[in-house]
Amino acid sequence: MNTNPTSSRVEFARRVCIAVGIALFFGLVTWLLGASFNVLLLLLCAILIALPLRAAARWLSQKTGWREGIALIVVGLTLLGTLAGVGALVAPLIGEQTQQLQQELPGVLKNAQQQIEKTSWGKQLIGQIPESPEKLLKGGGGSQLAGRVFGAVSGTVSVFTDLYVIFFLALFLAAEPRLYTDGLVNLIPPAGRQRTRHILAQLDESLLGWLIGTLISMAIVGLLSWLGLSLLGVRLAGILALFAALITFIPNLGPVLALIPALLFALLDGPQQALNVLLLYVGIQFVESNLVTPLIQKRLNDIPPALLLLVQIIVGAFAGTLGLIMAAPLLAILMVLVRTIYQEDMLGDSSGD
Protein backbone atom coordinates (compact mmCIF):
# COMPACT_ATOMS: atom_id res chain seq x y z
CA MET A 1 0.00 0.00 0.00
CA ASN A 2 1.52 3.36 -1.07
CA THR A 3 1.41 6.33 1.29
CA ASN A 4 1.32 9.86 -0.03
CA PRO A 5 4.61 11.53 1.12
CA THR A 6 2.97 14.93 1.25
CA SER A 7 0.18 13.58 3.42
CA SER A 8 2.70 11.93 5.77
CA ARG A 9 4.66 15.16 6.17
CA VAL A 10 1.51 17.10 6.88
CA GLU A 11 0.45 14.54 9.51
CA PHE A 12 3.92 14.61 11.08
CA ALA A 13 3.90 18.41 11.17
CA ARG A 14 0.42 18.36 12.75
CA ARG A 15 1.57 16.00 15.50
CA VAL A 16 4.66 18.10 16.16
CA CYS A 17 2.49 21.21 16.46
CA ILE A 18 0.14 19.41 18.87
CA ALA A 19 3.07 18.20 21.00
CA VAL A 20 4.64 21.67 21.09
CA GLY A 21 1.26 23.20 21.91
CA ILE A 22 0.73 20.79 24.81
CA ALA A 23 4.24 21.47 26.13
CA LEU A 24 3.70 25.24 25.92
CA PHE A 25 0.32 24.91 27.63
CA PHE A 26 1.73 22.97 30.59
CA GLY A 27 4.70 25.33 30.74
CA LEU A 28 2.34 28.31 30.91
CA VAL A 29 0.21 26.65 33.58
CA THR A 30 3.32 25.83 35.62
CA TRP A 31 4.57 29.40 35.31
CA LEU A 32 1.19 30.83 36.35
CA LEU A 33 1.02 28.51 39.36
CA GLY A 34 4.52 29.50 40.41
CA ALA A 35 3.81 33.20 39.96
CA SER A 36 0.52 33.03 41.86
CA PHE A 37 1.54 30.47 44.49
CA ASN A 38 2.13 33.06 47.22
CA VAL A 39 -1.26 34.61 46.47
CA LEU A 40 -2.93 31.21 46.81
CA LEU A 41 -1.20 30.68 50.16
CA LEU A 42 -2.37 34.09 51.37
CA LEU A 43 -5.90 33.11 50.34
CA LEU A 44 -5.53 29.87 52.31
CA CYS A 45 -4.41 31.88 55.37
CA ALA A 46 -7.51 34.04 55.05
CA ILE A 47 -9.73 30.97 54.75
CA LEU A 48 -8.22 29.49 57.92
CA ILE A 49 -9.13 32.68 59.77
CA ALA A 50 -12.58 33.00 58.22
CA LEU A 51 -13.63 29.40 58.92
CA PRO A 52 -13.65 29.54 62.75
CA LEU A 53 -15.19 33.02 62.70
CA ARG A 54 -18.01 31.79 60.48
CA ALA A 55 -18.46 28.57 62.47
CA ALA A 56 -18.71 30.53 65.74
CA ALA A 57 -21.17 32.97 64.18
CA ARG A 58 -23.32 30.12 62.85
CA TRP A 59 -23.35 28.45 66.28
CA LEU A 60 -24.28 31.73 68.01
CA SER A 61 -27.00 32.37 65.45
CA GLN A 62 -28.53 28.94 66.06
CA LYS A 63 -28.45 29.42 69.84
CA THR A 64 -29.82 32.97 69.93
CA GLY A 65 -31.89 33.24 66.76
CA TRP A 66 -29.90 36.27 65.63
CA ARG A 67 -29.06 36.82 61.99
CA GLU A 68 -25.66 35.40 61.07
CA GLY A 69 -24.37 38.85 60.12
CA ILE A 70 -25.12 40.21 63.60
CA ALA A 71 -23.71 37.05 65.19
CA LEU A 72 -20.52 37.48 63.17
CA ILE A 73 -20.12 41.06 64.41
CA VAL A 74 -20.63 39.90 68.01
CA VAL A 75 -18.09 37.09 67.57
CA GLY A 76 -15.57 39.47 65.99
CA LEU A 77 -15.93 42.08 68.73
CA THR A 78 -15.75 39.39 71.42
CA LEU A 79 -12.58 37.98 69.88
CA LEU A 80 -10.97 41.41 69.64
CA GLY A 81 -11.96 42.20 73.23
CA THR A 82 -10.55 38.88 74.46
CA LEU A 83 -7.28 39.41 72.61
CA ALA A 84 -7.03 42.96 73.95
CA GLY A 85 -7.68 41.77 77.50
CA VAL A 86 -5.17 38.94 77.31
CA GLY A 87 -2.69 41.31 75.69
CA ALA A 88 -3.14 43.84 78.50
CA LEU A 89 -2.48 41.13 81.10
CA VAL A 90 0.44 39.49 79.33
CA ALA A 91 2.05 42.55 77.71
CA PRO A 92 3.87 43.74 80.85
CA LEU A 93 5.44 40.30 81.37
CA ILE A 94 6.31 39.95 77.68
CA GLY A 95 7.71 43.49 77.58
CA GLU A 96 9.85 42.86 80.66
CA GLN A 97 11.18 39.58 79.32
CA THR A 98 11.77 41.10 75.87
CA GLN A 99 13.91 43.82 77.46
CA GLN A 100 15.74 41.16 79.44
CA LEU A 101 16.21 39.21 76.20
CA GLN A 102 17.88 42.21 74.57
CA GLN A 103 20.24 42.50 77.52
CA GLU A 104 21.14 38.83 77.78
CA LEU A 105 21.22 37.86 74.11
CA PRO A 106 24.85 39.01 73.54
CA GLY A 107 25.99 36.91 76.52
CA VAL A 108 23.98 33.93 75.27
CA LEU A 109 25.55 34.14 71.81
CA LYS A 110 29.03 34.61 73.31
CA ASN A 111 28.56 31.58 75.53
CA ALA A 112 27.32 29.51 72.58
CA GLN A 113 30.36 30.64 70.58
CA GLN A 114 32.69 29.51 73.36
CA GLN A 115 30.98 26.13 73.52
CA ILE A 116 31.21 25.70 69.74
CA GLU A 117 34.88 26.74 69.66
CA LYS A 118 35.75 23.74 71.84
CA THR A 119 35.33 21.52 68.76
CA SER A 120 37.51 21.48 65.64
CA TRP A 121 34.61 22.03 63.25
CA GLY A 122 33.35 24.83 65.47
CA LYS A 123 36.67 26.70 65.24
CA GLN A 124 36.51 26.58 61.44
CA LEU A 125 32.91 27.81 61.48
CA ILE A 126 33.61 30.68 63.87
CA GLY A 127 36.62 31.66 61.79
CA GLN A 128 34.32 32.52 58.89
CA ILE A 129 32.27 34.98 60.99
CA PRO A 130 33.46 38.60 61.45
CA GLU A 131 34.33 39.32 65.08
CA SER A 132 33.14 42.91 64.99
CA PRO A 133 31.00 45.26 62.91
CA GLU A 134 34.16 47.10 61.82
CA LYS A 135 35.33 44.03 59.90
CA LEU A 136 31.99 43.89 58.15
CA LEU A 137 32.50 47.46 56.92
CA LYS A 138 35.90 46.75 55.40
CA GLY A 139 36.37 45.79 51.77
CA GLY A 140 33.00 46.98 50.55
CA GLY A 141 31.21 45.50 53.55
CA GLY A 142 29.34 48.78 54.00
CA SER A 143 27.35 48.20 50.85
CA GLN A 144 26.66 44.63 51.97
CA LEU A 145 25.42 45.91 55.32
CA ALA A 146 23.25 48.52 53.60
CA GLY A 147 21.85 45.80 51.38
CA ARG A 148 20.99 43.68 54.40
CA VAL A 149 19.30 46.60 56.15
CA PHE A 150 17.30 47.40 53.01
CA GLY A 151 16.35 43.74 52.70
CA ALA A 152 15.16 43.66 56.32
CA VAL A 153 13.05 46.80 55.83
CA SER A 154 11.59 45.43 52.59
CA GLY A 155 10.82 42.13 54.31
CA THR A 156 9.03 43.94 57.15
CA VAL A 157 6.92 45.96 54.71
CA SER A 158 6.10 42.77 52.81
CA VAL A 159 4.97 41.03 56.01
CA PHE A 160 2.64 43.89 56.97
CA THR A 161 1.26 44.00 53.43
CA ASP A 162 0.53 40.27 53.57
CA LEU A 163 -1.15 40.64 56.96
CA TYR A 164 -3.28 43.48 55.61
CA VAL A 165 -4.39 41.36 52.64
CA ILE A 166 -5.08 38.31 54.83
CA PHE A 167 -7.12 40.35 57.34
CA PHE A 168 -9.49 41.88 54.80
CA LEU A 169 -9.79 38.69 52.76
CA ALA A 170 -10.79 36.85 55.93
CA LEU A 171 -13.42 39.50 56.72
CA PHE A 172 -14.92 39.31 53.25
CA LEU A 173 -14.94 35.49 53.24
CA ALA A 174 -16.46 35.29 56.72
CA ALA A 175 -19.12 37.91 55.95
CA GLU A 176 -20.43 36.38 52.71
CA PRO A 177 -19.11 32.85 52.21
CA ARG A 178 -22.08 31.79 50.08
CA LEU A 179 -21.29 34.50 47.52
CA TYR A 180 -17.88 32.99 46.82
CA THR A 181 -18.87 29.32 47.05
CA ASP A 182 -21.82 29.90 44.69
CA GLY A 183 -19.51 31.67 42.27
CA LEU A 184 -17.12 28.73 42.32
CA VAL A 185 -19.91 26.14 41.99
CA ASN A 186 -21.42 27.99 39.04
CA LEU A 187 -18.20 27.41 37.10
CA ILE A 188 -18.94 23.67 37.19
CA PRO A 189 -21.36 22.02 34.71
CA PRO A 190 -24.84 21.60 36.26
CA ALA A 191 -24.47 17.82 36.56
CA GLY A 192 -21.49 18.20 38.93
CA ARG A 193 -22.59 21.13 41.06
CA GLN A 194 -24.16 19.10 43.85
CA ARG A 195 -21.02 16.96 44.10
CA THR A 196 -18.89 20.12 44.15
CA ARG A 197 -20.87 21.49 47.08
CA HIS A 198 -20.37 18.20 48.90
CA ILE A 199 -16.59 18.34 48.33
CA LEU A 200 -16.44 21.97 49.49
CA ALA A 201 -18.32 21.01 52.66
CA GLN A 202 -15.78 18.25 53.33
CA LEU A 203 -12.92 20.71 52.79
CA ASP A 204 -14.59 23.11 55.21
CA GLU A 205 -14.95 20.38 57.84
CA SER A 206 -11.41 19.09 57.38
CA LEU A 207 -9.72 22.50 57.56
CA LEU A 208 -11.80 23.65 60.52
CA GLY A 209 -11.07 20.44 62.44
CA TRP A 210 -7.36 20.72 61.64
CA LEU A 211 -7.22 24.36 62.75
CA ILE A 212 -9.04 23.82 66.04
CA GLY A 213 -6.86 20.82 66.82
CA THR A 214 -3.69 22.73 65.98
CA LEU A 215 -4.67 25.67 68.20
CA ILE A 216 -5.34 23.31 71.12
CA SER A 217 -1.99 21.59 70.52
CA MET A 218 -0.25 24.97 70.47
CA ALA A 219 -1.85 25.95 73.77
CA ILE A 220 -0.86 22.67 75.42
CA VAL A 221 2.73 22.89 74.16
CA GLY A 222 3.01 26.49 75.36
CA LEU A 223 1.65 25.64 78.82
CA LEU A 224 3.85 22.56 79.28
CA SER A 225 6.92 24.48 78.04
CA TRP A 226 6.28 27.34 80.44
CA LEU A 227 5.76 25.01 83.41
CA GLY A 228 8.82 22.90 82.60
CA LEU A 229 11.18 25.80 81.88
CA SER A 230 10.00 27.65 84.99
CA LEU A 231 10.60 24.59 87.19
CA LEU A 232 14.06 24.18 85.68
CA GLY A 233 14.82 27.85 86.31
CA VAL A 234 15.61 28.67 82.70
CA ARG A 235 15.82 32.38 81.91
CA LEU A 236 12.95 33.97 79.96
CA ALA A 237 10.69 30.94 80.35
CA GLY A 238 7.64 32.95 79.25
CA ILE A 239 9.15 34.17 75.97
CA LEU A 240 10.58 30.74 75.16
CA ALA A 241 7.25 29.03 75.90
CA LEU A 242 5.37 31.54 73.75
CA PHE A 243 7.79 30.91 70.90
CA ALA A 244 7.39 27.15 71.33
CA ALA A 245 3.60 27.49 71.20
CA LEU A 246 3.60 29.63 68.07
CA ILE A 247 6.16 27.54 66.19
CA THR A 248 4.13 24.37 66.89
CA PHE A 249 1.91 25.53 64.00
CA ILE A 250 4.69 24.18 61.74
CA PRO A 251 4.70 20.35 62.06
CA ASN A 252 8.00 18.42 62.09
CA LEU A 253 10.25 21.48 61.89
CA GLY A 254 8.53 23.52 64.62
CA PRO A 255 9.75 21.52 67.65
CA VAL A 256 13.34 21.63 66.36
CA LEU A 257 13.21 25.40 65.85
CA ALA A 258 11.66 25.87 69.31
CA LEU A 259 14.46 23.87 70.94
CA ILE A 260 17.34 26.01 69.62
CA PRO A 261 16.79 29.23 71.67
CA ALA A 262 15.87 27.23 74.77
CA LEU A 263 19.16 25.32 74.55
CA LEU A 264 21.13 28.54 74.06
CA PHE A 265 19.73 30.04 77.26
CA ALA A 266 20.10 26.75 79.15
CA LEU A 267 23.81 26.65 78.23
CA LEU A 268 24.31 29.73 80.40
CA ASP A 269 23.78 27.44 83.38
CA GLY A 270 25.97 24.64 82.03
CA PRO A 271 25.70 21.50 79.93
CA GLN A 272 23.58 19.70 82.52
CA GLN A 273 20.87 22.35 82.29
CA ALA A 274 20.99 22.11 78.49
CA LEU A 275 20.50 18.35 78.77
CA ASN A 276 17.54 18.92 81.10
CA VAL A 277 15.93 21.29 78.60
CA LEU A 278 16.56 18.83 75.77
CA LEU A 279 14.83 16.05 77.72
CA LEU A 280 11.97 18.41 78.59
CA TYR A 281 11.32 19.30 74.96
CA VAL A 282 11.59 15.69 73.85
CA GLY A 283 9.03 14.76 76.52
CA ILE A 284 6.68 17.58 75.47
CA GLN A 285 6.97 16.56 71.83
CA PHE A 286 6.25 12.93 72.78
CA VAL A 287 3.11 13.96 74.68
CA GLU A 288 1.96 16.28 71.87
CA SER A 289 2.59 13.78 69.06
CA ASN A 290 1.38 10.58 70.72
CA LEU A 291 -1.36 11.73 73.09
CA VAL A 292 -2.69 15.17 72.19
CA THR A 293 -2.67 15.12 68.39
CA PRO A 294 -4.24 11.63 67.94
CA LEU A 295 -7.08 12.58 70.28
CA ILE A 296 -7.76 15.97 68.73
CA GLN A 297 -6.99 15.43 65.05
CA LYS A 298 -8.07 11.92 64.15
CA ARG A 299 -8.42 12.84 60.49
CA LEU A 300 -4.91 14.21 60.18
CA ASN A 301 -3.50 11.29 62.13
CA ASP A 302 -3.65 9.34 58.84
CA ILE A 303 -1.21 11.69 57.08
CA PRO A 304 2.19 9.96 56.85
CA PRO A 305 4.84 12.17 58.53
CA ALA A 306 7.27 11.52 55.67
CA LEU A 307 4.70 12.79 53.16
CA LEU A 308 4.08 15.91 55.23
CA LEU A 309 7.83 16.59 55.46
CA LEU A 310 8.19 16.14 51.69
CA VAL A 311 5.35 18.59 51.04
CA GLN A 312 6.94 21.07 53.46
CA ILE A 313 10.22 20.89 51.55
CA ILE A 314 8.55 21.30 48.16
CA VAL A 315 6.18 24.09 49.16
CA GLY A 316 8.90 25.79 51.20
CA ALA A 317 11.15 25.82 48.13
CA PHE A 318 8.43 27.71 46.21
CA ALA A 319 7.18 30.07 48.91
CA GLY A 320 9.80 30.17 51.68
CA THR A 321 8.63 30.56 55.28
CA LEU A 322 4.99 31.02 54.30
CA GLY A 323 5.15 27.74 52.41
CA LEU A 324 6.49 25.90 55.46
CA ILE A 325 3.73 27.36 57.63
CA MET A 326 0.91 26.51 55.23
CA ALA A 327 2.17 23.10 54.06
CA ALA A 328 0.05 21.12 56.54
CA PRO A 329 -3.36 22.68 55.69
CA LEU A 330 -2.43 22.53 52.00
CA LEU A 331 -1.75 18.79 52.33
CA ALA A 332 -5.05 18.36 54.19
CA ILE A 333 -6.83 19.96 51.22
CA LEU A 334 -4.99 17.77 48.73
CA MET A 335 -5.86 14.61 50.65
CA VAL A 336 -9.56 15.50 50.67
CA LEU A 337 -9.45 16.18 46.93
CA VAL A 338 -7.61 12.93 46.22
CA ARG A 339 -10.07 10.95 48.32
CA THR A 340 -13.22 12.52 46.86
CA ILE A 341 -12.32 13.24 43.23
CA TYR A 342 -9.81 10.50 42.45
CA GLN A 343 -10.61 7.64 44.82
CA GLU A 344 -14.40 7.97 45.05
CA ASP A 345 -15.38 9.54 41.71
CA MET A 346 -12.75 8.21 39.28
CA LEU A 347 -11.99 4.83 40.87
CA GLY A 348 -15.46 4.28 42.32
CA ASP A 349 -13.97 3.31 45.69
CA SER A 350 -15.96 4.82 48.55
CA SER A 351 -14.57 2.54 51.26
CA GLY A 352 -12.23 5.24 52.57
CA ASP A 353 -9.47 2.72 53.19
SULGI-V98186 format. One record per helix or strand of 2 or more residues. SS is the DSSP state (~ for helix, > for strand). FROM is the first residue (numbers start at 1). LEN is the number of residues. Records with the same first field share a line. If there is no record, write none. Layout:
# SULGI-V98186
SS->FROM-LEN ; FROM-LEN
This chain:
# SULGI-V98186
~->5-60 ; 68-49 ; 120-8 ; 133-5 ; 141-35 ; 177-9 ; 190-43 ; 237-11 ; 253-17 ; 271-26 ; 300-3 ; 305-42
